[in-house]
Amino acid sequence: MKILNVSFADSAGAAFGLCHALNKEGYSAVNLRSNDNYLNYPTIANMRNYDMETVRRMILKTDVLVFHTAMDPLIKAFNLAPNDMSAEENRIMAEKKKLIYFHGSDCRQYGEEILEQADYYWGDYEILVSTPDLLSYVQDHADHANWLPVARSFTEISSKYGLSWEDKVALDSFGEPFLKTILGHAPTNPEIKGTHIFLRVITKVVEKMPNGMYLPIQMMPWDSCLRTMASMDIFYDQCLLGAYGTAAVEASIFKMPVVCLLKPEVQQIMEKESGLSSPFIQFASEDELEYISIKLCEEPDLRKKFGESAYDYCRAMHDEAPVVTRFMDIVKSMP
């Protein structure tokens, strides 16, 4: 089975992560990305390295076609509208299993418009959303909408960017030095994430705690993001959106506690799907978050407890094998 993922900038590296995971399980999956940005997620195929007709042939050749958000510009660019294809090409396209994969603001702002395009061009397709809160934005299409978490390789990332057991033993042999507790945040979208709230709290914590230190992740490639994140002790994801992002998942790989406010309905979906409860730290006020943060700075065992709960949940939902199983169950259920 050939599976092709087509995207512009590959939001959160979701297309590559899915294809990388599928290929490990014996499928033949490729992601085609047209644009790069500073994050520089890995990709299997960059669209600009191929001529337009080659890309078109790849799309027509695949068995499963996954469009990551954008439809209309790509459909028109590769002459894939029904009127632009031959009768045979239309037959081939009709036989494919086709999916639209949403990743956040694209769904909140343009979801209905994109789905209208999908209705016009395809008619028969499945909807995927990368975070459970997005299900509420496609509730009029609930009969063919599915949550597919973004895939990450927990083993690859932890072994490449984290300290090995041998490294930790070597460090411990030098005694127990005064060690900073690093509070991290990735203010990639400050308005949505509530960065101003986190910074107010973190500033107070660092002033009160001699071992506290703030470290942001800003405007750096994904590889550098992971290297920086691996050195952190507490990660602050978001406190306004009501869901969690890929950064929270990546932080969990290094078994650190994650602060992330969840909508009750989002938490219900997460608990139902994973069988695990309360993976992330919740708080009712800035004062409470300040208190929790200070306790986490003071107590390594408390950090370990919350870090393990984040890790257990994220590994159950976002590691490669469960995501592949979930994706293939959706594909196999399609007519």
Residue, then its C-alpha position, 0 to 999 in steps of 0.5 A: m500500500k502506497i501512502l502519500n502525504v502532501s503539505f505546505a510547511d508540514s505543521a508540527g512535522a505531522a506528515f513526516g512523523l506519520c510517514h516515518a512511523l508507517n515505513k517502520e511498520g512495513y508500509s510505503a509512505v512518503n511526505l511531499r512538502s512544498n515549503d520550509n521554515y526556520l523549524n526545518y522539520p525533516t522530510i522524505a521528499n521536498m516538492r521543489n526538487y521535482d517537476m510538476e508532472t512528477v508530483r502529479r504522477m506521484i499523487l495519481k499513483t498512490d493508494v491513500l492520499v492525505f492532504h494536510t490542510a491546504m487543498d484548493p491551491l495544490i489541486k489547481a497547481f497539479n491540475l487535479a480538478p475533475n475538469d482538468m483530468s481525463a476520464e481514466e484519471n478521474r476513475i483512478m482518483a475516485e478509487k483512492k482513499k482520501l483524507i484531510y488532516f487538520h493541525g490547529s488554526d487552519c481548522r479553527q479559521y478555515g475548516e469549513e471552507i477547506l471541507e467545502q473544497a473537499d466536498y466539491y473535489w472529492g465528496d468521499y473522504e475522512i477528516l483527521v485532526s491532530t488535537p482532540d479540541l479540533l473535533s468540536y470544529v468539525q462536529d457537523h462532520a462527526d460521522h467521518a472525523n477522527w483524532l489522529p495524534v501527531a506521531r513522535s519516535f520516543t526511542e529515537i528522540s530520547s536516545k539522540y537528545g537525552l542522557s544515556w544511563e551510562d552518562k548519568v552514572a558518570l555524572d553522578s560519580f562527580g557528586e551532587p553539585f548545585l544544579k539549576t532547575i530550568l523552567g522552559h516554554a516555547p512562545t511560538n504563538p504567544e497570544i494563543k499560548g498565554t505566554h504573558i501569563f507564564l512569564r509573569v509567574i516564571t519571573k516571580v518563581v525565578e526571583k524567589m528560587p535561587n535554583g530557578m532559571y528560565l529558558p525559552i525555545q525561540m526561532m531555532p530549528w527543530d533539532s536545536c529545539l529538542r537539544t534545548m528541551a532535553s536540558m529542561d526540568i519543567f515545561y509550560d505549554q499553554c494556558l488559554l487554548g484548552a488543548y495541548g501541542t506537540a511541544a508538550v509531547e516532545a517535553s514528555i519524552f524527557k520525562m519532565p512535568v508539563v503545565c498545560l490547561l485543558k478544557p474539561e471536554v478535551q481532558q475527557i476525550m484524552e482520558k477515554e482514549s488513553g485510559l490514563s488520567s491527568p497527564f498534565i499539571q492544571f491550575a486555577s490561578e496564577d498564584e496557584l501556578e506560582y506555588i506549584s512551580i516553586k514546589l516543583c523547583e524544591e522537590p525533584d521527586l515531585r517533578k519525577k512523579f508528574g514527569e512520569s504521568a506526562y510520559d505515560y500518557c504521551r507514549a500511549m497516544h503519540d509514540e509511533a506504533p499506536v499512531v500507525t495502528r490508529f491511522m490504519d484502522i481509519v484507512k481500513s474502515m474507509p470504503 
